[in-house]
Amino acid sequence: MKPTLFADVNNNMHIAREEIFGAVVVMIPYKDEADAIRISNDSHYGLAGSVLTENRGHGLEIARQIRTGRMSINDNFGNFDCPFGGYKQSGIGREFGSFGICEYVEQKAIFV
């Protein structure tokens, strides 16, 4: 499939409400930062997101407010030492790093 951009979308549309994997971008206009954060969090999903900004500190403030398992600020998601997994209905558990190993380990506590 060729990369596809859907413009003039609002957050009530089906295309905006689904977790789509592929070369698809949905563009939703927003009034201000607070509205952008509200739209981002108004979803049943939360796998990953990105903030593009000239001010990395401010980007970090925004990233902390968005409910996703992974966020990038002016970067990609290439660090496999960090946990990867979503919030809400995005994925089950965590992959990569020490968090990913925990998925394959049974832990036991014994009290004497």
HUURBEL-V421146 format. One record per residue. N is the residue number from 1. RES is the residue in one small letter. PSI is psi in degrees with one decimal (none if undefined). D_LAST is the distance of its C-alpha to the last C-alpha in whole Angstrom. Layout:
n=N res=RES psi=PSI d_last=D_LAST
n=N res=RES psi=PSI d_last=D_LAST
This chain:
n=1 res=m psi=136.4 d_last=60
n=2 res=k psi=149.9 d_last=61
n=3 res=p psi=136.0 d_last=60
n=4 res=t psi=134.3 d_last=60
n=5 res=l psi=125.0 d_last=61
n=6 res=f psi=116.3 d_last=61
n=7 res=a psi=172.5 d_last=62
n=8 res=d psi=40.6 d_last=63
n=9 res=v psi=146.4 d_last=60
n=10 res=n psi=164.2 d_last=58
n=11 res=n psi=-5.0 d_last=55
n=12 res=n psi=-10.9 d_last=55
n=13 res=m psi=147.5 d_last=57
n=14 res=h psi=-42.4 d_last=55
n=15 res=i psi=-28.7 d_last=55
n=16 res=a psi=-18.9 d_last=53
n=17 res=r psi=-8.0 d_last=51
n=18 res=e psi=154.5 d_last=50
n=19 res=e psi=98.3 d_last=47
n=20 res=i psi=129.9 d_last=50
n=21 res=f psi=122.1 d_last=49
n=22 res=g psi=-173.2 d_last=52
n=23 res=a psi=62.6 d_last=55
n=24 res=v psi=132.7 d_last=56
n=25 res=v psi=134.5 d_last=56
n=26 res=v psi=123.5 d_last=56
n=27 res=m psi=117.4 d_last=58
n=28 res=i psi=120.3 d_last=57
n=29 res=p psi=153.5 d_last=59
n=30 res=y psi=157.8 d_last=58
n=31 res=k psi=-45.3 d_last=59
n=32 res=d psi=-178.0 d_last=57
n=33 res=e psi=-45.3 d_last=54
n=34 res=a psi=-39.1 d_last=52
n=35 res=d psi=-39.1 d_last=54
n=36 res=a psi=-41.8 d_last=53
n=37 res=i psi=-42.5 d_last=49
n=38 res=r psi=-46.3 d_last=49
n=39 res=i psi=-43.9 d_last=51
n=40 res=s psi=-40.3 d_last=48
n=41 res=n psi=-13.1 d_last=45
n=42 res=d psi=68.6 d_last=47
n=43 res=s psi=153.5 d_last=46
n=44 res=h psi=-6.0 d_last=43
n=45 res=y psi=163.9 d_last=43
n=46 res=g psi=60.5 d_last=41
n=47 res=l psi=-58.5 d_last=41
n=48 res=a psi=161.3 d_last=43
n=49 res=g psi=171.4 d_last=46
n=50 res=s psi=147.5 d_last=48
n=51 res=v psi=126.1 d_last=50
n=52 res=l psi=120.5 d_last=53
n=53 res=t psi=157.1 d_last=54
n=54 res=e psi=-18.7 d_last=56
n=55 res=n psi=98.4 d_last=54
n=56 res=r psi=-36.2 d_last=50
n=57 res=g psi=-43.4 d_last=49
n=58 res=h psi=-36.7 d_last=50
n=59 res=g psi=-38.3 d_last=49
n=60 res=l psi=-40.4 d_last=45
n=61 res=e psi=-43.7 d_last=46
n=62 res=i psi=-45.3 d_last=47
n=63 res=a psi=-36.5 d_last=44
n=64 res=r psi=-23.6 d_last=41
n=65 res=q psi=-12.0 d_last=43
n=66 res=i psi=128.4 d_last=43
n=67 res=r psi=79.1 d_last=40
n=68 res=t psi=157.0 d_last=40
n=69 res=g psi=-23.3 d_last=37
n=70 res=r psi=136.6 d_last=40
n=71 res=m psi=147.5 d_last=43
n=72 res=s psi=149.8 d_last=45
n=73 res=i psi=108.9 d_last=48
n=74 res=n psi=35.8 d_last=51
n=75 res=d psi=-174.8 d_last=49
n=76 res=n psi=-170.3 d_last=48
n=77 res=f psi=47.8 d_last=44
n=78 res=g psi=8.5 d_last=44
n=79 res=n psi=105.4 d_last=41
n=80 res=f psi=-1.2 d_last=38
n=81 res=d psi=-13.5 d_last=36
n=82 res=c psi=150.7 d_last=35
n=83 res=p psi=147.7 d_last=34
n=84 res=f psi=126.7 d_last=36
n=85 res=g psi=156.7 d_last=36
n=86 res=g psi=175.8 d_last=37
n=87 res=y psi=167.6 d_last=37
n=88 res=k psi=-124.8 d_last=38
n=89 res=q psi=16.4 d_last=39
n=90 res=s psi=103.1 d_last=39
n=91 res=g psi=175.3 d_last=37
n=92 res=i psi=120.7 d_last=34
n=93 res=g psi=-157.2 d_last=31
n=94 res=r psi=149.7 d_last=32
n=95 res=e psi=161.3 d_last=34
n=96 res=f psi=156.8 d_last=34
n=97 res=g psi=-167.9 d_last=32
n=98 res=s psi=-28.7 d_last=28
n=99 res=f psi=-36.0 d_last=28
n=100 res=g psi=-35.4 d_last=30
n=101 res=i psi=-34.1 d_last=28
n=102 res=c psi=-24.8 d_last=25
n=103 res=e psi=-21.6 d_last=27
n=104 res=y psi=8.0 d_last=26
n=105 res=v psi=135.8 d_last=23
n=106 res=e psi=128.2 d_last=20
n=107 res=q psi=149.3 d_last=17
n=108 res=k psi=140.4 d_last=13
n=109 res=a psi=130.8 d_last=10
n=110 res=i psi=125.5 d_last=7
n=111 res=f psi=133.1 d_last=4
n=112 res=v psi=none d_last=0
